[in-house]
């Protein structure tokens, strides 16, 4: 978790069709990351890879990284299922390097349900 949480700023925002939230990069965030990884493994996630990344600068310290992902899910009753999705990360670069301070994503649960994953 040390590598993953180090990518994020001390505080962040997130938005999806489920709503918006704010959070802090603290022990509860580290636990949420670990719980999230456990959840994804439990639903059959076997790989997650970046297909593409495009960066849109905003000013000298901020940009949006548009990241195209492919998730691969192992299926007992059929071939592996691949799902493409995008996440848009808000990034700030200060003296301590670039950090994610927010992200915007689509309706993950609806996509997983449509593919029979959940």
N, C-alpha and C positions, 0 to 999 in steps of 0.2 A: 504493500500500500504506500510505502514511502516514495516510490517513483511516481505513482499516479497522483497522489495528493499534492506533490511538489509542483505539478503543472498548473495548479489553481491559485488564484489570489486569496488573500485572507478572507474576503467576502465575495459573494457572487449572486447572480440572478439567473433564473432559468424560466423559459416559457415554452408551452406546448398547448395543444387544444385542451388539455386537462386543466390548464390554468398557469399562473405564474407563481414563483416562489423565490424567496431569498434564503441564503444560507451562509454559514461561516465555515472556514476550513479549520475545523477543530476535531476533537475525538469522535463526535457524533457523525461528522462527514466521513471520516475514515471507516467507521462502522458501516455507514450507508454504502460506501464503495464495496466493502467486503461482502455485505449482504447482497448487493446487486450482482456481484460476480457469482456468488453461490446460486442466486435465483436463475441467472442466465444459463449456468451449467445444468441446473435441474430441469430446464425446459428443453435441453438438448443442444444448446449452443456449443459448437465445436470449433469454430473459427470466426474471427472478425478481422477484416482487412480493409485498408484504405484503397479505394479505386482511383481517387483523384483528390487533389486539393488545389483550391484557387484562393488567392488572398486579395482582398479589396482594402487598400489603405484608406484610412479615414483622416489621419493627421500624422504628425511625427511620432506619436506614441501609441496609436490605436489602429487596429485593423479588424476585419472580419475574415476568418478562415472558413471557407465553404468546403466542407469535407464530405466526399461521397464514400460511403461505406458499403460493404457487402458482408452480411452475416450468414453463416452456414449452420444449419440445424440438422442434427442426426435424427433420422426417423426410423423407428423399428419396422413399421409396416409399409414403407415406401422409400424411394431414393432420397438422399439428402436434399433439403430444401434451401435454396439461396434466396435471400431477400436483400434488395438494394434500398438504401435510404440515405438521406442527407441530414447533417447537423451543421449548424452555423455557429461558430465559436467567436465570441467577442474577446479580443486579446489586447492587453495593455503591456507595453514594454517600458519599464523604468530601470533604475540602476541595478536591481537584482535580477534582471532578465525578463523575458516574456512570461506572462501568466494569464490564464483564462479567467475572466471575471464574469462570464455569462455564456449562455448558449440558448439556441432556439431549435426546437425539433418538431417533427410531425407527430401524428397520432400512432404511437408505437403499438398500443394494445389493439387497435382496430386492424392494423397490418398483420400482427401476429395471429389474431383471430381469423382473418380472411385466408391466411395460409394454413390454418389448422394446427398452429403451434400451441396455442393456449385455448 
